[in-house]
Amino acid sequence: MKSIALLVLSTTLALAGCKKTADKPDRGAAVPTTSAETPKPAPHATDADRVEVLARHLPVAGQADLASDPVVVHFDKFAVTKASLNPKNLEGGTATIELDLTSIKTGSNERDSDLKSPEFFNVAKFATVTIDVANVKKQADAKYTADATVVCHGVTKTYSVTFEVLASTADAVRIKGEQAFSRLDFSIGIDPAKDPTERIDTALMIQWVLTLKTSQVS
């Protein structure tokens, strides 16, 4: 369930470092990986827990689609800090998930630094995203809905999310899901409607695969 929380965001902002300015190159264009930059995160094994946000650039007249899209923002550090659930009946279960914004990786050191800056996540002040999941309800087969309350960048938002159970044991359940959201929900970055030079789309997609354990506390 908590994985759902991941919808936050977080997120969010994956295209940071892509804003065009007068004294900087157009970072809305693909950012090449140099020897000074870290390589793009390697694809995860299909059985690995993960949280990632997908983001895109806004189209520019006369410019072809960027090969770098979608930009994948990967969270190296995240944790299910609390979970109370019955794997045989998830209804009524709760969970709390935390994302460490200092651990984001996009395959570009420059973009990573921009995402962590005051212009976007401002990790010096807001280093953690917290998601509380509750009101879990079964829809059909392995599909569930839940309310995910996300605290990010000093803003609290609640989303109605959907997730799917991949597998369950006597003391754990594995889930996956995805959720669309806007970075403007958390007052992150610039609204393209107010600045025509803004190259980062406001629409983001968070995807997750998580394992939740009964009566889990970390």
C-alpha positions in Angstrom: 0.0 0.0 0.0 2.6 2.4 1.1 4.4 2.0 -2.2 1.5 3.9 -3.4 2.8 6.8 -1.6 5.5 6.9 -3.9 3.3 8.7 -6.1 4.4 11.7 -4.5 6.3 12.7 -6.2 7.8 12.5 -5.7 8.9 13.3 -7.2 8.4 15.2 -9.2 10.8 17.5 -10.9 12.6 14.8 -12.7 13.5 17.2 -15.4 15.2 19.6 -13.2 18.3 21.1 -14.7 16.5 21.4 -18.0 15.5 25.1 -17.7 16.8 27.4 -20.3 18.6 30.5 -19.1 20.5 33.3 -20.7 23.9 32.4 -19.1 23.6 28.7 -19.2 23.2 26.2 -22.1 19.7 25.0 -22.8 19.4 22.2 -20.3 16.0 21.4 -21.7 18.1 19.5 -24.2 19.4 16.1 -23.4 22.3 16.2 -21.0 25.1 14.0 -22.3 26.9 11.8 -19.8 30.6 12.7 -19.5 33.4 11.0 -17.6 32.7 13.4 -14.8 29.1 12.3 -14.5 27.6 9.1 -13.2 26.2 6.7 -15.7 22.4 6.2 -15.9 21.1 3.9 -13.3 21.2 0.3 -14.4 17.9 -1.3 -15.1 16.5 -3.0 -12.0 16.0 -6.7 -11.8 12.3 -7.5 -12.2 12.1 -8.7 -8.6 13.8 -5.6 -7.1 11.9 -3.1 -5.0 12.1 0.3 -6.6 10.6 3.8 -6.7 11.0 6.0 -9.8 9.5 9.1 -11.3 9.2 9.6 -15.1 9.3 13.2 -16.5 9.4 14.8 -19.9 10.4 18.0 -21.6 8.0 20.4 -23.2 8.1 20.4 -27.0 9.9 23.3 -28.7 9.0 24.5 -32.2 11.5 23.2 -34.8 13.1 20.8 -32.4 12.7 17.0 -32.6 11.6 15.0 -29.6 14.5 14.5 -27.2 16.0 11.0 -27.1 16.5 11.4 -23.4 12.8 11.4 -22.6 11.4 10.2 -20.4 14.0 11.2 -17.8 14.0 8.6 -15.0 14.5 9.9 -11.5 15.5 7.0 -9.3 15.5 7.0 -5.5 18.5 5.1 -4.2 17.2 5.3 -0.6 13.6 4.7 0.4 12.0 2.7 3.2 8.7 1.4 4.5 9.1 2.7 8.0 5.7 1.4 9.3 3.2 -1.1 8.1 0.2 -2.7 9.7 -1.7 -5.2 7.5 -3.1 -8.6 7.0 -1.7 -10.1 3.7 -4.9 -12.2 3.3 -7.1 -9.1 3.6 -5.4 -5.7 3.0 -8.6 -3.7 3.7 -8.0 -1.5 6.7 -4.2 -1.8 6.5 -1.9 1.2 6.8 1.7 2.0 5.9 4.2 4.8 6.0 6.9 5.3 3.4 9.9 7.7 3.3 11.9 8.8 0.3 15.3 10.3 0.7 15.6 13.2 -1.7 19.4 13.4 -1.2 19.6 10.0 -2.9 18.0 10.9 -6.3 19.9 9.7 -9.4 19.1 10.6 -13.0 22.3 9.7 -14.9 23.5 13.3 -14.9 25.4 14.9 -12.0 24.3 18.4 -13.2 20.6 17.4 -13.3 20.9 15.7 -9.9 22.4 18.9 -8.4 19.6 21.0 -9.9 16.9 18.8 -8.5 18.4 19.1 -5.0 18.7 22.9 -5.3 16.4 25.5 -3.8 14.8 25.9 -7.3 13.4 22.5 -7.0 13.4 20.0 -4.0 15.6 22.2 -1.8 17.0 19.2 0.0 18.9 21.4 2.5 15.5 22.2 4.0 13.2 19.4 2.8 15.3 16.2 2.6 12.5 13.7 3.1 9.2 12.9 1.5 6.7 11.1 3.8 3.7 9.2 2.5 1.0 7.8 4.8 -1.3 5.2 3.2 -4.8 4.4 4.6 -8.4 3.6 3.6 -7.4 0.6 1.6 -10.3 -1.0 -0.3 -10.4 -4.0 -2.6 -11.8 -3.4 -6.0 -11.4 -6.7 -8.0 -9.1 -9.7 -7.9 -5.7 -8.3 -6.9 -6.6 -4.6 -7.4 -7.0 -2.2 -4.5 -7.5 1.5 -4.0 -6.2 3.6 -1.1 -5.6 7.2 0.1 -2.0 8.4 0.1 -1.2 11.5 2.0 2.1 12.9 0.8 4.2 15.5 2.6 6.8 17.0 0.2 8.5 20.4 0.0 6.4 21.7 2.9 3.1 20.9 1.2 0.6 18.1 2.2 -1.6 16.5 -0.5 -3.8 13.5 -0.5 -4.3 11.3 -3.6 -6.6 8.4 -4.4 -4.4 5.7 -5.8 -4.6 2.3 -7.2 -2.2 -0.6 -6.8 -1.9 -4.3 -7.6 -0.8 -7.2 -5.4 1.9 -9.2 -7.1 2.4 -11.8 -4.4 1.8 -12.5 -0.7 3.1 -14.7 2.1 2.0 -15.3 5.7 3.8 -12.1 6.8 4.3 -9.9 3.7 2.7 -8.6 0.5 4.4 -7.3 -2.6 2.7 -4.6 -4.6 3.2 -2.4 -7.7 1.5 0.7 -9.1 1.8 4.0 -10.8 0.2 7.4 -10.3 0.2 10.6 -12.3 0.6 13.9 -10.5 1.8 17.5 -11.1 5.0 18.9 -9.7 3.0 22.1 -9.1 1.0 20.2 -6.5 4.0 20.7 -4.3 5.0 24.2 -5.5 8.1 22.8 -7.2 9.7 24.5 -10.1 8.2 27.1 -12.5 4.7 27.0 -14.1 5.2 27.0 -17.9 2.1 29.1 -18.2 3.9 31.9 -16.4 7.3 31.5 -18.1 7.6 30.6 -21.8 11.2 29.5 -21.3 10.3 26.8 -18.9 11.2 23.4 -20.5 10.0 21.0 -17.8 6.5 19.5 -18.2 4.4 19.7 -15.0 3.0 16.2 -15.5 4.9 13.4 -13.9 4.4 9.7 -13.3 5.6 7.8 -10.3 6.0 4.0 -10.5 6.8 1.6 -7.7 7.3 -2.0 -6.6 7.4 -2.5 -2.9 7.3 -5.2 -0.3 5.3 -4.5 2.9 5.6 -6.7 6.0 3.0 -7.2 8.7 3.5 -5.0 11.8 6.6 -3.5 10.2 8.5 -0.8 12.1 12.0 0.4 11.1 
